Structure formats: structure tokens, C-alpha cells
């Protein structure tokens, strides 16, 4: 995996801290954003973003669209049983939408595979 910075957009301090640690374990630099404004400023130079879809402090779908418009790959995370939000996240540009449990159990390896897929032209990055 190429070194670079991944922005984690999550307003929950515990979940944000956990995701930041998993990004670092995956071999990338991690930066945190807890608001939409902070997220937009962090997009510059990012190699990827992870967006928590359950926040009430920002619009996760709008964040995904902003990242996609900036050309930054997106990994979204949310409730396993919220099929509508998961579908909508893919529709606005998330490369993948995973359940919290997947990142909790296998975060660093999952993040590495996602980054490799988004930077390797022979691998299809958009997995549904």
C-alpha cells in the first residue's frame, strides 16, 4: 500500500479513535474530522476517507459526495441492517459500505485491501 493520509469523519469519540488506530495499523497516516467543515478542509491531499454514516452532527451522504467530487476514494461504515442508507451511500459514490462489525473485527486488513483496490487499476474498486 502506498503511504498517505486517510481522513476519518466520525463524531463519536470512541469510534473515531478506534478507526484512526485501525488506519494507522493499516500503514497509513490518519487524520480526524468531526464536522463537515473540518472534513472538507481535510480532503486536500487525502488518499482516502472513511465516513461514519450514523452521525447526527453531519450529513454522511453529503460528505461522501464531497469526497467523490474531490476525487478521493470513500469507505463508508454504518449499521448492518440499515439497507437504505447503505444503498444510498453507494449511489452517491462510496467505494464500499461496511458494517461496524466488519471494521471492528478486521479493520486494518479491510482498510489495506480497500486502499489497494482503489490504487490498483487492475482491481475493481467499487465492490457492492
C-alpha positions as a printed NumPy array, in Angstrom:
array([[  0.   ,   0.   ,   0.   ],
       [  1.256,   3.464,  -0.763],
       [  1.761,   5.726,   2.219],
       [ -0.667,   8.586,   2.531],
       [ -3.29 ,  10.222,   4.692],
       [ -6.78 ,   8.898,   5.31 ],
       [ -9.395,  11.2  ,   6.804],
       [-11.809,   9.66 ,   9.296],
       [-15.128,  11.503,   9.595],
       [-16.811,  10.344,  12.786],
       [-18.296,  12.442,  15.554],
       [-18.305,   9.681,  18.17 ],
       [-15.004,   9.993,  20.05 ],
       [-14.632,   6.288,  20.846],
       [-15.458,   5.108,  17.327],
       [-13.296,   7.843,  15.778],
       [-10.341,   6.853,  17.964],
       [-10.815,   3.192,  17.061],
       [-10.953,   3.964,  13.318],
       [ -7.897,   6.228,  13.494],
       [ -5.957,   3.42 ,  15.165],
       [ -7.035,   0.925,  12.521],
       [ -5.932,   3.283,   9.74 ],
       [ -2.524,   3.595,  11.381],
       [ -2.302,  -0.187,  11.796],
       [ -3.086,  -0.465,   8.082],
       [  0.045,   1.597,   7.376],
       [ -1.454,   4.98 ,   6.539],
       [ -1.406,   8.334,   8.262],
       [ -4.738,   9.128,   9.912],
       [ -6.442,  12.457,  10.458],
       [ -9.701,  13.056,  12.267],
       [-12.635,  15.237,  11.322],
       [-15.729,  15.534,  13.477],
       [-17.669,  18.132,  11.468],
       [-18.496,  18.672,   7.805],
       [-16.384,  21.84 ,   7.729],
       [-13.318,  20.108,   9.145],
       [-13.853,  17.223,   6.747],
       [-13.902,  19.464,   3.678],
       [-10.642,  21.11 ,   4.7  ],
       [ -9.006,  17.717,   5.347],
       [ -9.885,  16.384,   1.868],
       [ -6.972,  18.202,   0.234],
       [ -4.154,  15.694,  -0.2  ],
       [ -6.052,  12.74 ,   1.274],
       [ -5.667,   9.328,  -0.377],
       [ -8.956,   8.127,   1.09 ],
       [-11.707,   8.846,   3.578],
       [-13.741,   6.766,   5.978],
       [-17.201,   8.16 ,   6.712],
       [-19.359,   7.082,   9.653],
       [-22.917,   7.169,   8.321],
       [-24.749,   7.271,  11.655],
       [-23.76 ,  10.721,  12.862],
       [-26.325,  13.38 ,  13.616],
       [-23.646,  16.111,  13.535],
       [-23.135,  15.976,   9.757],
       [-24.721,  14.508,   6.628],
       [-22.763,  11.366,   5.796],
       [-24.145,  11.157,   2.268],
       [-23.155,  14.764,   1.559],
       [-19.663,  14.009,   2.901],
       [-19.358,  11.03 ,   0.554],
       [-20.451,  13.164,  -2.391],
       [-17.922,  15.881,  -1.453],
       [-15.109,  13.351,  -1.256],
       [-16.109,  11.768,  -4.557],
       [-16.269,  15.232,  -6.187],
       [-12.733,  15.834,  -4.893],
       [-11.605,  12.522,  -6.419],
       [-10.955,  10.89 ,  -3.044],
       [-11.971,   7.226,  -2.555],
       [-14.567,   6.58 ,   0.157],
       [-15.095,   3.725,   2.579],
       [-18.349,   4.187,   4.497],
       [-19.351,   2.415,   7.669],
       [-22.784,   2.048,   9.224],
       [-25.364,  -0.202,  10.778],
       [-25.541,  -3.65 ,   9.18 ],
       [-29.317,  -3.549,   8.983],
       [-29.74 ,  -0.044,   7.519],
       [-30.041,  -1.153,   3.914],
       [-31.449,   2.148,   2.657],
       [-28.547,   4.236,   3.95 ],
       [-26.048,   1.66 ,   2.711],
       [-27.643,   1.693,  -0.763],
       [-27.736,   5.492,  -0.812],
       [-24.068,   5.71 ,   0.226],
       [-23.085,   3.558,  -2.741],
       [-25.301,   5.613,  -5.036],
       [-23.571,   8.885,  -4.089],
       [-20.093,   7.455,  -4.527],
       [-18.848,   5.252,  -1.699],
       [-16.499,   2.535,  -2.943],
       [-17.691,   0.219,  -0.199],
       [-20.123,   0.343,   2.691],
       [-19.3  ,  -1.929,   5.576],
       [-20.994,  -2.794,   8.838],
       [-19.318,  -1.616,  12.029],
       [-18.672,  -5.199,  12.986],
       [-16.544,  -5.818,   9.882],
       [-14.191,  -2.965,  10.736],
       [-14.247,  -3.867,  14.416],
       [-13.163,  -7.439,  13.673],
       [-10.873,  -6.949,  10.674],
       [-10.236,  -3.211,  10.367],
       [ -6.578,  -2.875,   9.369],
       [ -6.688,  -5.684,   6.79 ],
       [-10.003,  -4.424,   5.375],
       [ -8.646,  -0.879,   5.087],
       [ -5.459,  -2.143,   3.392],
       [ -7.463,  -4.16 ,   0.85 ],
       [ -9.731,  -1.181,   0.116],
       [ -6.767,   1.131,  -0.432],
       [ -5.008,  -1.389,  -2.641],
       [ -8.185,  -1.822,  -4.712],
       [ -8.587,   1.946,  -5.144],
       [ -4.974,   2.45 ,  -6.233],
       [ -4.541,  -0.671,  -8.386],
       [ -6.049,  -0.15 , -11.857],
       [ -6.4  ,  -3.889, -12.439],
       [ -8.648,  -4.305,  -9.395],
       [-12.226,  -3.123,  -9.404],
       [-12.514,  -0.67 ,  -6.509],
       [-16.29 ,  -0.444,  -6.413],
       [-17.443,  -3.575,  -4.643],
       [-21.066,  -3.903,  -3.709]])
